[in-house]
C-alpha cells in the first residue's frame, strides 16, 4: 500500500501497520505474505478485504468500497 490512508493488518501477528516497513521496525518476525489483505480505511474507519495479485490490478481495487477514498 503506497500511502497511509489505510492500515494493513499483518496476517502473521494480527497487528495493524501503515506499511511493511513499520512492521519490520516494530516486530521480531518477518511479515507473512498472503493473497488477501485486510485493510482499515482511515477516512470512514471501516475494515474490508481485498485479494492481492501483483500481476492483475483493477483500478477499482484502489478505492475503499465503503467511502470511495483512494488509497493506492
N, C-alpha and C positions, 0 to 999 in steps of 0.2 A: 504494500500500500504506500503510495508515494507522498501522502501528506497526513496530517494529524486530524482530519475531520471525522475519522473513525478510530476506534480502538480495536485491536485484534486480540482474540482470546487464544492463547497458546494451548494447543491440544495436549501437550506434554505435562503441563503443570496447572492448567485451568486458571491461569492468571491473565490479566488484561495488560496489554502493552500498546504503545503508539507505533512501534516499529520493531523489526527483528533485532536491530542494534540495542534497543532498550532492554530486550530480553537477555541478550548476551551479557550486557553490563551488570544486570542485577540477578542473574541466575547462575547456579552451579552446574548446569547441564546444557547440552546443545538443544536448539529449537527443533522439535519434531515436525517434519514436513507432513502435510496432509492434503488431500484433494479437495477438502471442503473447509472453508474459512468461516468462523463465527465472528461477526463484526458488531460493534455497537456504534450507532450514529451519535455523534456529539451534538448534533443540532436538535433532533427530535427525541433522543435518548432511547430509541427502540433497538432491539437486538434482532439480527437477521443472519441467515447463512447464504453463502454463495459457493458454487462449485468453482474451483480454480483450475484452469487449464492454460498454461502459458502459451500454448500454440494456437488456441482458439479463444479470442477475446471479443465479446459482443459489446457494443457501446452501451447497451442497457445495463450491463454488469458494473458500470462505473458510477451508478447512482443509487442512493438509498431508496429501496422500494416503498418506503412509507412517506418520506417528505421530499424526495427527489433531489437531495443535496448531492452534488458531485464530489466524490472523494478520490478519484483517480485522475 
